[in-house]
Amino acid sequence: MPEGDTIHRTANTLRRAIEGAVVTAFESPLPKLAEPELDGRTIARVHARGKNLLIEFDDGRVLHSHMKMEGSWHVYRPNERWRVGAHRARVTIRTERFVAVCFDAPVVELLTPFELRAYRPLTELGPDLIADDLDDAAILARFRAHDEDPIGVAVMNQSIVAGIGNVYKAEVLFIERVDPFAPVRAIDDATILAIVHRAAELLKKNLTGGKRRTRFMLDPGFEWVYGRSGKPCRACGVTVKMKRQGAQMRSTYYCPACQRGASAPE
Ligand SMILES: [Zn+2]
């Protein structure tokens, strides 16, 4: 599952290339997209919601794509060589100046405005930490509805807040010194809001490009704990650990000293 910053970066790239342009050809090997009748339509808006990428046309229809782990959108000039084989293209949107290609995405579908309003993967999303103004009271209510979940699971639940993936989970909980295995009910409101606002800040810092970093110190190291199990904590020197967490068994990196009380069943 990509981090929210990846999807928003992709949306920014696509927006610059094709928003406002007229579709000269829309191609897809998917049967449900065989006759979309989009040629001549203008691309009205490109945006991201959580980990969903949405391309809206001027007739109100929306191409929804979810990248999961394997999907990606590329932008090319019309005569440019693609970096991925054409057989992996799910959708190709051609305009006069650019070609936007969606490779390997497991979910690509065209929704009517009516379908979009009722589409549960979108209506059930929490506030997008990059795109939305954050309503603290509403965010706390969403977390409190999952009081028994470990905080390391709750922050990645896109129906609570949208945008935090596995990297930001580990990093933000470290920065705020929170035990990833503690239940939401054990964490006070101020700390939950600190986690959410820190995540939003870091996601936005990583929109401009370059290698993702969640640590901004003069000494080397772009991450605090993510991917660092067995290595010394950059804050205290104690060995960083990794344990699997949640129904999806996601890796959770943490410092057992800095994130005091951090303990999971062995
Ligand atoms: Zn530490």
Residues whose N, C-alpha, C, O or C-beta is under 5 A from the ligand:
A	BS01	ZN	C233 A235 C236 G237 V238 C255 A257 C258
